[in-house]
């Protein structure tokens, strides 16, 4: 399996397509959403260290103040650095602010509906994942809706703004 760099300074057009403007809110709205986030559910997280979702989970654990909840029914009994897996968003023991999705696009409308059902404040579809119905569901419920963006890349790029919003 090919390893894809998540460093925006080294990504090439072939490995990291440039998101289009309609995919995501503006920088200030994204930074504010990330600043207000305390708990993140990662749907499609994998216990396999070679998977991008695993690498992003570990990066978030090491570089953000977020409390993480991993969702993947196929990973029952597994863990990432002491964090076990839940079968669904509905099973999470805490209120979730942001749902970060590592699933194929065709699964995202159902995930968006689940995110609305648990009253999440944001739905984030990772780089390469877009679905207009999922975005419409999230936006219709008043959620911040981001698609085709990597949370790690955007967090690093917007870190100064995120910290400024947290300080307010």
C-alpha positions as CSV (number, residue, x, y, z in Angstrom):
1,X,0.0,0.0,0.0
2,X,1.3,3.4,-1.0
3,X,1.9,5.9,1.9
4,X,0.4,9.3,1.2
5,X,2.0,12.3,2.8
6,X,-0.4,14.6,4.7
7,X,2.1,17.4,4.8
8,X,0.6,20.2,2.6
9,X,4.1,21.5,1.7
10,X,5.1,18.2,0.0
11,X,1.8,17.1,-1.5
12,X,1.5,16.9,-5.3
13,X,-1.5,17.3,-7.5
14,X,-1.6,13.5,-8.1
15,X,-1.7,12.5,-4.5
16,X,-3.6,15.5,-3.0
17,X,-6.2,17.1,-5.1
18,X,-6.9,20.7,-4.4
19,X,-10.3,21.1,-2.8
20,X,-12.7,23.4,-4.6
21,X,-14.2,26.4,-2.8
22,X,-17.7,25.0,-2.5
23,X,-16.4,22.0,-0.6
24,X,-15.9,23.8,2.6
25,X,-16.7,26.9,4.7
26,X,-14.2,29.8,4.9
27,X,-11.0,29.6,7.0
28,X,-12.5,31.6,9.9
29,X,-15.6,29.4,10.1
30,X,-13.4,26.3,10.0
31,X,-11.0,27.7,12.6
32,X,-13.9,28.7,14.9
33,X,-15.4,25.2,14.6
34,X,-12.1,23.6,15.4
35,X,-11.5,26.0,18.3
36,X,-15.0,25.2,19.8
37,X,-14.5,21.5,19.4
38,X,-13.8,19.4,22.5
39,X,-14.9,15.9,21.5
40,X,-14.4,14.3,18.1
41,X,-15.9,11.0,16.9
42,X,-13.8,9.5,14.1
43,X,-16.0,7.2,12.0
44,X,-14.1,4.7,10.0
45,X,-11.0,4.9,12.2
46,X,-8.8,1.8,11.7
47,X,-6.6,-0.1,14.1
48,X,-4.2,-0.8,11.2
49,X,-1.1,1.5,11.5
50,X,-0.7,1.6,7.7
51,X,-4.1,3.3,7.2
52,X,-4.4,7.0,7.0
53,X,-7.3,7.1,9.5
54,X,-5.0,5.4,12.1
55,X,-2.2,8.0,11.4
56,X,-4.7,10.9,11.7
57,X,-6.1,9.5,15.0
58,X,-2.6,9.3,16.5
59,X,-1.7,12.8,15.2
60,X,-4.9,14.2,16.8
61,X,-4.0,12.4,20.1
62,X,-0.5,13.9,20.1
63,X,-1.2,17.4,18.8
64,X,-4.7,18.6,19.8
65,X,-6.6,18.9,23.0
66,X,-9.5,16.9,21.6
67,X,-11.1,14.0,23.4
68,X,-11.4,11.3,20.7
69,X,-14.0,8.5,20.2
70,X,-13.3,5.9,17.6
71,X,-16.3,4.4,15.6
72,X,-15.9,1.2,13.6
73,X,-18.0,-1.9,14.2
74,X,-15.5,-4.0,12.4
75,X,-12.8,-3.1,14.9
76,X,-14.6,-4.5,18.0
77,X,-12.0,-5.5,20.7
78,X,-9.2,-3.5,19.1
79,X,-7.8,-0.2,20.3
80,X,-5.5,2.7,19.3
81,X,-3.3,3.8,22.2
82,X,-5.9,2.8,24.8
83,X,-8.9,4.1,22.9
84,X,-11.4,1.3,22.1
85,X,-13.9,1.3,19.3
86,X,-17.6,1.9,19.3
87,X,-20.1,0.4,16.9
88,X,-22.0,3.6,16.1
89,X,-22.3,7.3,17.0
90,X,-25.4,6.5,19.0
91,X,-23.3,4.4,21.4
92,X,-20.9,7.1,22.3
93,X,-20.9,8.0,26.0
94,X,-20.4,11.7,25.6
95,X,-21.8,14.6,23.5
96,X,-19.8,14.9,20.3
97,X,-18.9,18.3,18.8
98,X,-17.4,17.1,15.5
99,X,-17.8,13.9,13.5
100,X,-14.8,13.2,11.3
101,X,-15.5,10.6,8.5
102,X,-13.1,8.1,6.9
103,X,-15.7,6.2,4.9
104,X,-16.6,6.0,1.2
105,X,-18.8,8.7,0.0
106,X,-21.9,6.5,-0.5
107,X,-21.9,5.9,3.3
108,X,-21.8,9.5,4.3
109,X,-25.6,10.4,4.0
110,X,-26.4,7.8,6.7
111,X,-23.4,9.1,8.8
112,X,-24.7,12.7,8.4
113,X,-28.1,11.6,9.6
114,X,-26.5,9.9,12.6
115,X,-24.5,13.0,13.3
116,X,-27.6,15.1,13.3
117,X,-29.3,12.5,15.6
118,X,-26.6,12.9,18.2
119,X,-26.6,16.8,17.9
120,X,-23.0,17.1,16.7
121,X,-22.1,20.6,15.7
122,X,-19.9,19.7,12.7
123,X,-19.5,17.1,10.1
124,X,-16.1,16.7,8.5
125,X,-15.5,14.4,5.4
126,X,-11.9,13.7,4.9
127,X,-9.8,14.5,1.8
128,X,-11.2,12.7,-1.2
129,X,-14.7,12.2,0.3
130,X,-17.6,14.4,-1.0
131,X,-21.3,13.9,-1.0
132,X,-23.9,16.7,-1.7
133,X,-26.7,14.9,0.2
134,X,-24.5,14.5,3.3
135,X,-23.5,18.1,3.2
136,X,-27.2,19.2,2.7
137,X,-28.3,17.1,5.7
138,X,-25.6,18.6,8.0
139,X,-26.1,22.2,6.8
140,X,-29.9,21.8,7.1
141,X,-29.4,20.9,10.8
142,X,-27.3,23.9,11.4
143,X,-24.0,22.0,11.5
144,X,-20.7,23.3,10.0
145,X,-20.2,21.0,7.0
146,X,-16.7,20.3,5.5
147,X,-15.9,17.9,2.8
148,X,-12.8,16.9,0.8
149,X,-10.4,18.3,3.5
150,X,-7.9,16.6,5.8
151,X,-8.5,17.7,9.4
152,X,-4.8,17.4,10.2
153,X,-3.8,19.6,7.3
154,X,-6.4,22.2,8.0
155,X,-5.7,22.2,11.8
156,X,-2.0,22.8,11.1
157,X,-2.7,25.4,8.5
158,X,-5.2,27.3,10.7
159,X,-3.5,26.6,14.1
160,X,-2.8,30.3,14.8
161,X,-6.5,31.2,14.1
162,X,-7.7,28.3,16.2
163,X,-5.6,29.4,19.1
164,X,-6.8,33.0,18.7
165,X,-10.5,31.9,18.8
166,X,-9.8,29.8,21.8
167,X,-8.3,32.8,23.6
168,X,-11.4,34.9,23.1
